[in-house]
Amino acid sequence: YQFADGVYEVCEVARGFIIDMSRHLDRLDRSLGELGIAWPMHRSALETVMREVVRRNGIRNGMVYLQVTRGVAPRDHVFPNPMVRPALVVTAKRTSPEAAAARAAKGIAVITVPENRWERVDIKSVGLLPNVLARQIAKQEGAQEAWFVDDDGFVKEGAATNAWIITRDGILVTRPAEFGILRGVTRTTVFDVASSLGLAIEERPFSIEEAQQAREVFITAATTLVMPVVTVDGVTIANGEPGSISLSLRHTFFDIAEKTMV
C-alpha cells in the first residue's frame, strides 16, 4: 500500500454474470508475473471469492474490484526476504444500467493531456496518480475522460479507458497494445464483437486531428463497455450524436462477451 506495489482488476457484472472473468484473470496473472508477486490464492479459489462477494452483496449489475499487493512487511524499498503472503482485497458495488445507457445515448466529451506516466503502463498497477490528475482536469473542463497523447501528437489511451476512432470508410482504429498502452480486456472483446458484425479493425496510432475528423469516436473499458464520444478537445465529432457503429458494438457486446454465472 505504501509504495503502490500492487496490481488490480475490475470486472463488469451484468444481469447476474461476471463479464470476461477469464481474460481479466489472465491479465492479472501477467501483471503479477511482471512485478514478481505471487498469487494470493489458487486461481480457482479467487474465482470463487469473486463470485461470492458479488452474490453476498446482491449485485446483479455493477462491478467487482480485486487488488493484490505484495504483502505486509517492514517498510523497505526492496522485496521482502523471505517473501510474504500477498494481500488481497475484493469488493463489489452496484451500478445503474439505465444511467449508463443514458450516457451512451448522449455521448461523452474527451479532452487530451500530455503523457506523463511511467513506461510500463502495460502493467495494471495501483499507482494511478497521473490518471487521477488527468481525470480531474477532464472534470474541471466539463469532460468525462482524458486521453494521454505522446510526444508525436498521437493518442495513447484514456485515463481509465482505451481509445478508438472509426474512419470515414467505417474502419475501427485503435493503438497497438504493444506500444505504450494497457491491453484492455474490453478492448480485446470488442475485436470479437467487431468480427461478429463484419467490421474491420486497424491497429495503428492516430492523432488528435484524425480523431476530430473521424466518422465516430468511442472509448472502451469494463466500467463503460463501448461508450460513444461526441467531442474531443471541444471539437464536435461528425454531427455531434453517438454513431450507429459505436452503438451497435455496445448493444452486441453482452451477447459476445464471456459470461460467468454468479
Backbone hydrogen bonds in HBPLUS format (Angstrom, degrees):
<---DONOR---> <-ACCEPTOR-->    atom                        ^
c    i                          cat <-CA-CA->   ^        H-A-AA   ^      H-
h    n   atom  resd res      DA  || num        DHA   H-A  angle D-A-AA Bond
n    s   type  num  typ     dist DA aas  dist angle  dist       angle   num
A0070-ARG N   A0005-ASP O   3.14 MM  65  6.16 150.4  2.23 177.8 173.1     1
A0126-VAL N   A0006-GLY O   3.06 MM 120  5.75 152.3  2.14 131.4 131.5     2
A0007-VAL N   A0068-VAL O   2.86 MM  61  5.48 153.7  1.93 155.0 158.4     3
A0068-VAL N   A0007-VAL O   2.89 MM  61  5.48 162.6  1.92 155.3 161.3     4
A0008-TYR N   A0124-LYS O   3.10 MM 116  6.14 148.2  2.20 162.5 170.1     5
A0009-GLU N   A0066-LEU O   2.92 MM  57  5.45 148.5  2.02 153.3 159.4     6
A0066-LEU N   A0009-GLU O   2.99 MM  57  5.45 165.9  2.01 157.3 159.9     7
A0011-CYS N   A0064-VAL O   2.95 MM  53  5.34 166.5  1.97 154.3 157.5     8
A0064-VAL N   A0011-CYS O   2.94 MM  53  5.34 155.8  2.00 149.4 157.4     9
A0019-ILE N   A0012-GLU O   2.88 MM   7  5.42 174.3  1.88 158.6 160.3    10
A0013-VAL N   A0062-GLY O   2.81 MM  49  4.87 160.0  1.85 131.5 126.2    11
A0062-GLY N   A0013-VAL O   2.81 MM  49  4.87 159.9  1.85 134.0 137.2    12
A0014-ALA N   A0017-PHE O   2.82 MM   3  5.27 152.9  1.89 154.6 158.5    13
A0017-PHE N   A0014-ALA O   2.93 MM   3  5.27 155.1  1.99 113.5 121.5    14
A0016-GLY N   A0060-ARG O   2.92 MM  44  4.38 160.4  1.96 138.3 132.6    15
A0262-VAL N   A0016-GLY O   3.33 MM 246  6.12 154.6  2.40 166.9 159.9    16
A0018-ILE N   A0260-THR O   2.84 MM 242  5.03 163.1  1.86 146.7 147.2    17
A0260-THR N   A0018-ILE O   2.93 MM 242  5.03 157.8  1.98 141.3 148.6    18
A0020-ASP N   A0258-GLU O   2.84 MM 238  4.76 167.7  1.85 135.8 139.1    19
A0024-HIS N   A0020-ASP O   3.09 MM   4  6.34 158.7  2.14 153.7 160.1    20
A0025-LEU N   A0021-MET O   2.91 MM   4  6.16 159.7  1.95 157.8 163.0    21
A0026-ASP N   A0022-SER O   2.86 MM   4  6.07 144.1  1.99 144.0 154.7    22
A0027-ARG N   A0023-ARG O   3.01 MM   4  6.25 155.3  2.08 144.1 149.9    23
A0028-LEU N   A0024-HIS O   2.88 MM   4  6.18 150.7  1.97 142.6 151.7    24
A0029-ASP N   A0025-LEU O   2.94 MM   4  6.09 156.2  1.99 141.7 147.2    25
A0030-ARG N   A0026-ASP O   3.12 MM   4  6.48 152.1  2.20 142.9 149.8    26
A0031-SER N   A0027-ARG O   2.89 MM   4  6.20 165.8  1.91 156.4 159.7    27
A0032-LEU N   A0028-LEU O   2.87 MM   4  6.06 169.1  1.88 159.5 162.1    28
A0033-GLY N   A0029-ASP O   2.98 MM   4  6.10 158.0  2.03 143.1 149.7    29
A0034-GLU N   A0030-ARG O   2.91 MM   4  6.18 155.3  1.98 153.2 159.4    30
A0035-LEU N   A0031-SER O   3.21 MM   4  6.46 140.8  2.37 143.5 153.0    31
A0035-LEU N   A0032-LEU O   3.20 MM   3  5.29 130.2  2.46  97.3 110.0    32
A0036-GLY N   A0032-LEU O   2.90 MM   4  5.94 109.6  2.40 140.1 158.3    33
A0037-ILE N   A0032-LEU O   2.95 MM   5  4.93 162.9  1.97 144.2 144.6    34
A0036-GLY N   A0033-GLY O   3.23 MM   3  4.99 153.0  2.31  95.5 103.5    35
A0045-ALA N   A0042-HIS O   2.97 MM   3  5.19 120.9  2.33 102.1 117.5    36
A0046-LEU N   A0042-HIS O   2.98 MM   4  6.35 153.1  2.05 155.1 163.5    37
A0047-GLU N   A0043-ARG O   2.96 MM   4  6.29 154.0  2.03 151.4 158.7    38
A0048-THR N   A0044-SER O   3.13 MM   4  6.40 151.0  2.22 138.9 146.0    39
A0049-VAL N   A0045-ALA O   2.94 MM   4  6.29 155.7  2.00 148.1 154.8    40
A0050-MET N   A0046-LEU O   2.91 MM   4  6.17 163.3  1.94 154.0 157.7    41
A0051-ARG N   A0047-GLU O   3.04 MM   4  6.29 163.8  2.06 149.3 153.4    42
A0052-GLU N   A0048-THR O   2.88 MM   4  6.07 159.6  1.92 151.4 157.5    43
A0053-VAL N   A0049-VAL O   2.87 MM   4  6.06 160.3  1.91 155.4 160.1    44
A0054-VAL N   A0050-MET O   3.12 MM   4  6.32 162.0  2.15 148.4 153.0    45
A0055-ARG N   A0051-ARG O   2.83 MM   4  6.02 162.5  1.86 149.5 155.2    46
A0056-ARG N   A0052-GLU O   2.76 MM   4  5.82 174.2  1.77 155.7 157.6    47
A0057-ASN N   A0053-VAL O   3.23 MM   4  6.15 139.4  2.40 134.2 143.3    48
A0059-ILE N   A0054-VAL O   3.08 MM   5  5.36 173.7  2.09 158.4 157.2    49
A0058-GLY N   A0055-ARG O   2.98 MM   3  5.10 157.7  2.03 106.4 112.8    50
A0095-THR N   A0061-ASN O   3.01 MM  34  5.86 159.9  2.05 126.3 126.3    51
A0063-MET N   A0093-LYS O   2.98 MM  30  5.70 151.8  2.06 158.5 165.9    52
A0093-LYS N   A0063-MET O   3.03 MM  30  5.70 154.1  2.10 155.4 163.0    53
A0065-TYR N   A0091-THR O   2.74 MM  26  5.21 159.8  1.78 149.4 156.5    54
A0091-THR N   A0065-TYR O   2.84 MM  26  5.21 157.3  1.89 149.7 157.5    55
A0067-GLN N   A0089-VAL O   2.84 MM  22  5.21 152.6  1.92 151.5 159.1    56
A0089-VAL N   A0067-GLN O   2.96 MM  22  5.21 149.9  2.05 148.1 155.9    57
A0069-THR N   A0087-ALA O   2.97 MM  18  5.22 155.0  2.04 143.4 151.3    58
A0087-ALA N   A0069-THR O   3.00 MM  18  5.22 143.3  2.14 131.6 141.8    59
A0100-ALA N   A0096-SER O   3.08 MM   4  6.38 161.2  2.12 152.1 157.3    60
A0101-ALA N   A0097-PRO O   2.86 MM   4  6.02 156.2  1.91 146.5 153.2    61
A0102-ALA N   A0098-GLU O   2.95 MM   4  6.17 149.2  2.05 142.8 151.2    62
A0103-ARG N   A0099-ALA O   3.01 MM   4  6.33 152.2  2.09 146.0 153.0    63
A0104-ALA N   A0100-ALA O   2.95 MM   4  6.24 158.2  2.00 149.0 155.1    64
A0105-ALA N   A0101-ALA O   2.90 MM   4  6.10 148.7  2.00 143.8 152.4    65
A0106-LYS N   A0102-ALA O   3.14 MM   4  6.33 136.0  2.35 138.2 148.7    66
A0106-LYS N   A0103-ARG O   3.20 MM   3  5.19 131.1  2.45  94.2 107.0    67
A0107-GLY N   A0103-ARG O   2.66 MM   4  5.69 155.5  1.71 153.5 161.7    68
A0108-ILE N   A0228-PRO O   3.01 MM 120  6.42 153.9  2.08 138.1 144.6    69
A0230-VAL N   A0108-ILE O   2.82 MM 122  5.75 163.5  1.85 155.8 160.3    70
A0144-GLN N   A0109-ALA O   2.89 MM  35  5.64 164.7  1.91 143.3 146.0    71
A0110-VAL N   A0231-THR O   2.94 MM 121  6.10 158.6  1.99 145.1 152.1    72
A0233-ASP N   A0110-VAL O   2.81 MM 123  6.23 160.3  1.84 150.6 156.8    73
A0111-ILE N   A0145-GLU O   3.03 MM  34  6.53 155.5  2.09 151.0 157.1    74
A0147-TRP N   A0111-ILE O   2.80 MM  36  6.22 160.8  1.83 152.1 157.0    75
A0113-VAL N   A0147-TRP O   2.83 MM  34  6.10 155.6  1.88 163.7 164.2    76
A0149-VAL N   A0113-VAL O   2.91 MM  36  6.06 143.8  2.05 156.8 165.0    77
A0115-GLU N   A0149-VAL O   2.93 MM  34  5.27 144.5  2.05 152.4 142.0    78
A0123-ILE N   A0120-ARG O   3.15 MM   3  5.89 169.6  2.16 117.8 121.1    79
A0125-SER N   A0123-ILE O   2.81 MM   2  5.50 132.4  2.04 108.4  93.4    80
A0131-ASN N   A0128-LEU O   3.02 MM   3  5.19 116.5  2.44 102.8 118.8    81
A0132-VAL N   A0128-LEU O   2.88 MM   4  6.17 156.2  1.94 158.9 166.8    82
A0133-LEU N   A0129-LEU O   2.97 MM   4  6.23 165.2  1.99 159.3 162.0    83
A0134-ALA N   A0130-PRO O   2.94 MM   4  6.10 154.0  2.01 143.2 150.6    84
A0135-ARG N   A0131-ASN O   2.92 MM   4  6.13 162.2  1.95 150.8 155.2    85
A0136-GLN N   A0132-VAL O   2.97 MM   4  6.21 151.8  2.05 146.6 154.8    86
A0137-ILE N   A0133-LEU O   3.01 MM   4  6.29 155.0  2.07 146.3 152.3    87
A0138-ALA N   A0134-ALA O   2.97 MM   4  6.29 157.8  2.02 147.8 154.2    88
A0139-LYS N   A0135-ARG O   2.90 MM   4  6.21 159.7  1.94 150.3 155.1    89
A0140-GLN N   A0136-GLN O   2.94 MM   4  6.19 162.3  1.97 151.3 155.9    90
A0141-GLU N   A0137-ILE O   3.03 MM   4  6.26 134.7  2.24 143.3 155.3    91
A0141-GLU N   A0138-ALA O   3.08 MM   3  5.15 131.9  2.32  97.0 110.4    92
A0143-ALA N   A0138-ALA O   2.75 MM   5  4.80 160.9  1.79 151.3 144.6    93
A0142-GLY N   A0139-LYS O   2.99 MM   3  5.06 163.1  2.02 109.2 112.4    94
A0159-ALA N   A0146-ALA O   2.88 MM  13  5.73 129.5  2.14 156.8 171.9    95
A0148-PHE N   A0157-GLU O   2.79 MM   9  5.67 166.4  1.81 170.0 165.1    96
A0156-LYS N   A0148-PHE O   2.78 MM   8  5.53 167.2  1.80 168.0 163.7    97
A0150-ASP N   A0154-PHE O   2.89 MM   4  5.49 161.0  1.92 159.1 156.6    98
A0153-GLY N   A0150-ASP O   3.01 MM   3  5.46 164.3  2.03 117.7 120.7    99
A0155-VAL N   A0206-PHE O   2.88 MM  51  6.00 162.2  1.91 165.7 165.4   100
A0158-GLY N   A0161-THR O   2.74 MM   3  4.60 142.7  1.88 136.3 143.1   101
A0162-ASN N   A0220-THR O   2.90 MM  58  5.24 162.1  1.94 150.6 156.1   102
A0220-THR N   A0162-ASN O   3.03 MM  58  5.24 149.0  2.13 137.7 145.1   103
A0164-TRP N   A0218-PHE O   2.95 MM  54  5.31 139.2  2.12 174.6 172.5   104
A0218-PHE N   A0164-TRP O   3.18 MM  54  5.31 163.1  2.21 125.4 129.9   105
A0165-ILE N   A0173-VAL O   3.01 MM   8  5.27 152.6  2.08 145.4 153.4   106
A0173-VAL N   A0165-ILE O   2.82 MM   8  5.27 159.4  1.87 159.8 159.4   107
A0166-ILE N   A0216-GLU O   2.77 MM  50  4.92 149.0  1.87 148.7 142.1   108
A0215-ARG N   A0166-ILE O   2.89 MM  49  5.55 136.1  2.09 156.5 169.8   109
A0216-GLU N   A0166-ILE O   3.26 MM  50  4.92 155.0  2.33 132.2 134.8   110
A0167-THR N   A0171-ILE O   2.93 MM   4  5.27 161.5  1.96 147.0 147.1   111
A0170-GLY N   A0167-THR O   2.87 MM   3  5.17 162.4  1.90 114.2 117.8   112
A0172-LEU N   A0200-ALA O   2.92 MM  28  6.16 162.5  1.95 161.3 155.5   113
A0202-GLU N   A0172-LEU O   2.72 MM  30  6.14 157.7  1.77 163.2 170.8   114
A0174-THR N   A0202-GLU O   3.12 MM  28  6.62 153.4  2.19 158.1 165.7   115
A0204-ARG N   A0174-THR O   2.97 MM  30  6.00 132.3  2.20 130.4 141.0   116
A0179-PHE N   A0176-PRO O   3.21 MM   3  5.80 169.4  2.22 118.8 121.3   117
A0184-GLY N   A0182-LEU O   2.88 MM   2  5.58 116.1  2.30 114.2  96.8   118
A0188-THR N   A0184-GLY O   2.97 MM   4  6.23 152.5  2.04 141.8 148.1   119
A0189-THR N   A0185-VAL O   2.98 MM   4  6.34 157.8  2.03 150.9 156.7   120
A0190-VAL N   A0186-THR O   2.88 MM   4  6.12 146.7  1.99 148.1 157.4   121
A0191-PHE N   A0188-THR O   3.10 MM   3  5.37 135.1  2.31 101.3 113.0   122
A0192-ASP N   A0189-THR O   2.92 MM   3  5.15 118.7  2.30 101.3 116.1   123
A0193-VAL N   A0189-THR O   2.93 MM   4  6.33 155.9  1.99 149.8 157.5   124
A0194-ALA N   A0190-VAL O   2.75 MM   4  5.84 166.8  1.77 151.4 154.9   125
A0195-SER N   A0191-PHE O   3.04 MM   4  6.20 155.8  2.10 141.3 147.9   126
A0196-SER N   A0192-ASP O   3.03 MM   4  6.31 152.9  2.10 145.7 152.6   127
A0197-LEU N   A0193-VAL O   3.15 MM   4  6.47 131.9  2.39 141.0 153.8   128
A0197-LEU N   A0194-ALA O   3.05 MM   3  5.10 134.0  2.27  96.9 109.9   129
A0199-LEU N   A0194-ALA O   2.86 MM   5  4.98 172.2  1.86 147.2 144.6   130
A0198-GLY N   A0195-SER O   3.07 MM   3  4.99 160.4  2.11 102.5 108.2   131
A0211-ALA N   A0207-SER O   3.07 MM   4  6.33 155.1  2.13 145.4 152.1   132
A0212-GLN N   A0208-ILE O   2.92 MM   4  6.24 155.8  1.98 151.7 158.6   133
A0213-GLN N   A0209-GLU O   3.09 MM   4  6.30 134.2  2.31 140.4 151.9   134
A0213-GLN N   A0210-GLU O   3.25 MM   3  5.14 132.3  2.49  92.0 104.5   135
A0214-ALA N   A0211-ALA O   3.17 MM   3  5.05 163.6  2.19 103.8 108.5   136
A0229-VAL N   A0217-VAL O   2.80 MM  12  5.16 165.0  1.82 141.4 136.5   137
A0219-ILE N   A0227-MET O   2.98 MM   8  5.31 155.9  2.03 141.7 147.8   138
A0227-MET N   A0219-ILE O   2.94 MM   8  5.31 169.6  1.95 154.3 157.6   139
A0221-ALA N   A0225-LEU O   3.18 MM   4  5.08 139.0  2.36 125.2 137.1   140
A0224-THR N   A0221-ALA O   3.16 MM   3  5.16 147.1  2.27  99.3 108.8   141
A0225-LEU N   A0221-ALA O   2.58 MM   4  5.08 143.7  1.70 155.8 160.5   142
A0237-ILE N   A0230-VAL O   2.86 MM   7  5.14 167.0  1.87 138.5 138.4   143
A0232-VAL N   A0235-VAL O   2.99 MM   3  5.27 152.4  2.07 142.1 146.8   144
A0235-VAL N   A0232-VAL O   3.04 MM   3  5.27 166.1  2.06 115.5 117.7   145
A0240-GLY N   A0237-ILE O   2.80 MM   3  5.31 159.0  1.84 145.6 146.2   146
A0247-LEU N   A0243-GLY O   3.11 MM   4  6.33 161.3  2.15 148.5 153.9   147
A0248-SER N   A0244-SER O   2.93 MM   4  6.07 146.6  2.04 139.0 148.3   148
A0249-LEU N   A0245-ILE O   2.94 MM   4  6.23 158.9  1.99 154.1 159.1   149
A0250-ARG N   A0246-SER O   3.00 MM   4  6.27 156.2  2.06 146.0 152.8   150
A0251-HIS N   A0247-LEU O   2.89 MM   4  6.07 163.6  1.92 149.9 153.8   151
A0252-THR N   A0248-SER O   3.00 MM   4  6.05 139.2  2.18 143.2 153.1   152
A0253-PHE N   A0249-LEU O   3.10 MM   4  5.95 125.9  2.41 140.1 151.7   153
A0253-PHE N   A0250-ARG O   3.36 MM   3  5.30 145.0  2.49  97.2 106.7   154
A0255-ASP N   A0252-THR O   3.15 MM   3  5.60 123.0  2.49 109.7 123.1   155
A0256-ILE N   A0253-PHE O   3.07 MM   3  5.42 131.3  2.32 106.4 118.8   156
A0257-ALA N   A0253-PHE O   2.93 MM   4  6.00 162.8  1.96 166.6 172.1   157
